[in-house]
Amino acid sequence: MSKSTVTAKIQTTSSSPILMLAFELGEESWQLGFSTGLGQKVLRRKIAARCTKALLDEIAWARRKLGLGEEVRMVSCYEAGRDGFWLHRFLEAHGIENFVMDSASIEVNRRKKRAKTDRLDVVKLLGLLARHLAGEEKVFSIVTVPSVADEDLRQIGRELKLLKKDRTRVSNRMKGLLANQGLGIDRRKDLGKQLERLRLWNGEPLPAYLRERLEHYAKDFAYHTERIRCLEQKRRELMRARESAVVEKVWRLFSLRGVGIESSWIYATEFFGWRAFHNGKQVGSLAGLTPTPFDSGTKAQEQGIGKDGSRWVRGVAIEQAWAWLRFQPASELSRWYGRRFGHGSKRLRKIGIVALARKLLIALWHWVEHGVVPEGAVLKTNLRLV
């Protein structure tokens, strides 16, 4: 792929010799931006996506072009996205400090229309990186990178959730097709045998193409069911083995009444297992459950929760809040919800459950990290994996 070099300007307040590198990652190509800061030029290069050899060659070229030695400090950044964390690990292994930026935290121009290209974005990222290295706070949020083992452990919970969603989708399609013919089916029993016995209102068998389509869906349903069974068995084996700190946190969460294995696994592998929180505000913020007030001039209103955190945890947190009210009615959190929202409208109770989810998530963090049982909560008397 052809390469191009373009210069631009970037302002920083840092005078230390640092080779800064920013990535704009695309499916077919990557834009690279190099700079040393303090009003120096930005060198822009283009390489084939995921070509690590070309990347190292470009870094060596940039050092020579900018007159930097082999021992110069190198710092890079890129936005979190589909490329994941492998690039971060690659850069760190080659002596390059790297920051994975939270895309939602990057400031943008508020004009109605603004120019946006990969070439402009890479310069923008370099500017943010320079400001961060110069000591400016809250320039962007940095994504915590899990270890390879911790990242791999997340796959079980995520695949289970998606498989169950896909199985429900297939089941609903079958029910809809059969309802169109005045028929029904029980997904808990053998679908193939049920399809063989089904007859239309006049006693005739199902039409050929409809039968073929339903049989295809039945095979999909059986595949999803078997895959779910295998993953749940693997999860039980990992929990019984208790070979990692993440699994120990799963057990601690699971020991609370009303907290099931699904919630415990997602909370531990996605949230509490490998992240270091310093306070409750960070917990609520990363889950995207914090309020977003708009208070300017005479206008003051609440815009709802930020939804800028982990969607995997946020969905479980809302479900867990409803379960907490049912299984831990004597806890202080349940009593707080009852006093504040219990006698309100349906809409007010739904708003309140989000507030409860945030408070409960913080309480669970204290339980996992510091061993502080949520006030009034009850532990299970018999921990058993079904």
N, C-alpha and C positions, 0 to 999 in steps of 0.2 A: 504494500500500500504506500502511496506517495506521502511524503512528510512535508510539512510546511512550518516555517518559523515566522512568527509575527511578534512585534514588540508593542507593549502598552506601558502604562505607568501605574505604580502602586505606592501608596504612602504608608509608612509605619514609623514608629518611634523607637524601634530597636536598632542599636548599632553593632550588636554582636554578630560575628560571622555565622550566618545560618543559611543553609540552602533549603528554601521552602518549596514544597511541591503540592499541587492541588490536582485532583482528578475530576473529570466529568465523564462518568462511565456510561457508555452506550452499548447496544447489543452487538454492533458490528465494528465500532471503533471507539477509542478512548482519546479524549483531549487531555493533554498534560500542560500544566502551567508551572514555570520555574521563576523564582525571584530570590533576591537576597535582602529585600526590604529597604526602607529609608529612601523612598523615591527612586529606586532602581528599576530598570526595565524588567518587563515580564516576557519570558520566552515561552511561546506556545508551540507545542508539538502534537502531532497526531500519529497514533500507532494502532495496529490491529487489536481488537478487544482480547483480553486475557493472554496476550503474548508477553510472557514474563521476560524472555530474553531481550526483546525489543525495549521493554521498560528499563531494564538494567543498563542497556546500551545508551538510552536517552539520558539517564541519570548521570552516567559517566561523561556523556557529551556536555551536559549542562555544567558540570563541575569545571571542565576545561574551558568552556565558553565564558563562564563568569569568573575565571581565574581563582578557583578554590582548590584547596588541596584534598588529599585522600581522607584526611582526618576531620574534615569539616562536619559540624553537626547538621544532620538532615532531619527535617520534620515535614510530614505530609498530612493530608486530610482528604476525605471523600465523604459523600452523603450515604447514609445507611439506605439500603435498598435491596434489589434482587440479588446483587452480587454477594451479599452476606459478609462474612468475616474472614474468608480465606485470604483475601488480599491484605487485610490487616496483619494476619499471621505471617504472610510472606514478607511484607515490608519489615516487620519487627525482626524476623530471622536474618535479614540483611542489614541490620544496624540502623534502620530508619524509624524514628519515632512517628507514630501515626495516631490520628484522631478520627474516629468514626462519628460524623456529625448527625444529629437528629434533624432530618429534613424539615420537620415542622417548626423547628426553632430558628431557622435561618430567616433573617429580616429581608423583606422585599419592598420595592417601590410601590407606593399606594396609588399611583395614577391609574386611571381607568384603563389605559392601554400602555404597555411597556414592552420594550424590546427584550426578547429572551432567546438567546442562542447558546449553544455549548461553549462557544468562544468567549462570550461575555460572562457566562456563569463561572468558568474556570478562573477568570480574573477576580470575580466577586468572592469566590471561595478563598483565593489567596489573600485578599484584603481582610477577610474575617480571621484567617489564620494569623496574619501579621498582628492584628489588634489583640488577639488572644495571647500571643507570645510576648507582646509588649506589656501585658499585665492587666488589660481591660477585662473586667468581670462581665459575665452573662452575655458574652458575644454570641455564643451558641451552646447548645446542650450536647454533651458527649455521651455517646451510647456505650454502656458497659459491655465488654466483649467476654462471653463465656469461654470456658475451656472447651476443647473438642469433645471431651466426654460429657460435660454438662449440656452442651448444645445437642449432642446426639440423643441424650436422654429425653429431650423435649419431643422427639419425633413420635414416641408412643402415644402421648396424650393428644397431640395434634392430629395424628392419623385416626385415632379412635373417634375424635369429635367429627371429623370430616366423613368417616365411613358411616357413622350413625346418621348423619345428615343425608348422605347419598342413599342409604337404605330406606329412609323415610320417603325420600323423593320417588324412588322406584315403587314403593308400596302405594303411595298416593296415586301414581299413574295407573297402576293395575286396578285400584279401586274405582278410579274415574272411568276407565274403559269398560269395566264390568257394570258399573251403575248405569252406563249408557244403554246396556242391554237388559236392565232390570235384574242384575245378578250381584252377588257379593262373594267375598272370599275371606277366610280366616288366616292371617299371616303367621299365626302360631303353629299351624299344622302344615303338612306336606303340600306345597303349592302345586307340584306336578300332578299328584293324584286328584287334587280338587279340580284342576283344569280338565282332566279326563272325564270327570263326572258331570261337569256343568252342561246344562242344556238351556236352550232358549225357551221362550214362553210357549212355543208350539211343540216342544219336545225335540227339535232338531239340534244337532251339535253346533258349536261355535263356528262362525265363518272361518275359512282357512287362513286368511291373512291376519285376522284378529287373533286367532289361536297361535299363529307363529309369533306374533308380537308379544303376546302374553307369556309364551314359553321363554322368549328371550329375556323378558323382565324377571321371570321366575329364576332363571339362572343367575342373573345379576344379583337378585335378592339373596340367593343361597351363597354366592361368593362373598358378599359383604358380611353376611352372618358368620361365615366360617372365619373370615379374616378378623372380625371383631373378637370372636372366641379365642383365636390364637394370641392376639395382642393382649387381651385381658389375662390370659394364662401367663404370658411373659411378664406382665406387670406384677402379678402375684408372686412369681418366682423371684423377681428382683426385690420385692418387699420382704420376702422371707429370708433372703440372703443377707440383707442389710449391710451391703459392702461399701456404701458411699454416704457422705454427709448429707447429700440431697435426700436420699431415701430415709435417713433418720428423721429429717424434718417432715417427710410425708407421714411417718408414724406419729410424730408429735401432733400434727394437725388432725390426723385421723382419730386420735384419742379423745377428741372433744365430741360430745353428743351433738348430733345434727350435722356434723361435717363428714361427708361420705368420701369414699376413695377417689371418686372423680375430681371433686374439688381439691382434696388434699394433694393429689398428684399434680394438677395444673398449678396450684399455688406454689408448690415446692420447686417444680422443674422450670417454671416460667418466671418466678418472682422471688421467693425467699431463699431458694437454694444457693444461688451464686452472686446475688447482688448485695452490696453493702449500703444499707440505709442508715442515715444519721438521725432522723427524726420522723415523726408521723406525717409531716407535710410532704416529705419526699415520697412516702409510701402512697399517699392519696394522689399526688401529682402524676407519678409514673403509671398509675392505673387509669388516669384520665377522669377521675371522679371529683376533681376540684371545681368550685364554682368559678364563673367568669363574669364578674360584675362590669357593667358599663356605667360609669359615673362621671359625667362631663357637663359642666355648666349646671343647668337646671334639670338635666335629664339623668335619671338614675334608674336603672333596671338590671335585672339578673338575666343573663343570656343562656343559662343552663350550664351543664358540666362541660369541661374542655374536650373530652374524648380524644386527648392527644397522647394517651399512654398505650399500654398493651391491651389490645382488643380481646386476647385470649383470657386475660385475667378479669377484665371489666365485665364481660358477660357472666363469668362464673360468680363474680362478687355480687351481682344483683340476684342471681338465683340463690346464692348462699344466704343472703339477707332474709329472703322469704322463709327459707328453711330454718334459720335461726329463731325467727318468731314462733315457729311451730314447735321446735324441739327444745328450745331454751327459754320458755316463757317467764321464768323467774329471774333471768339475768338482768343486770342493770341496763344493758342496751335495749332489751325488749321492753322493759318498763319505760325507758326514756321515749321509745317510739310510740308506745301506747299513750303516754301523757301528751306528746307533741302532735301526733298525727292520727291516733287511733279513732277519734271521733270526727275526723274531717271527711271531706268528699273523696270519691274514688280517685280523682286527679291529685288531690293533696296527699293521699296515701302513697301514690306512685312516686311523687316528688320526695316524700319522706323516706321511701325505701332506698333511694339513692344515697341520701344522707346517712342512713343506717349502714349501707354497704361500705361507705368510706370509713365510718367509725369502727365497724367490725374488722375491716382489713387492717387497720392500725392496731386494734386489740390482738388480732392473730399474729401480727408481727412481733408485738411484745411477748406473746406466748412462745413463739418459735425461737426468738433470739435471747430473751431474758428469763424465760420460764415463768412469766407472770400470767396466771390464769385470768381470763376476762371475769370481771366482778360478777359474782352470782352464777357463773357458768358451771355446768356439771360435766364431769368426765365419764367416759364409758366404763362400765364395770367389766365388760368382756370384749376385748379386741379380737375380732374374728374376721378373716378374709373369706368372703363367700366365693 
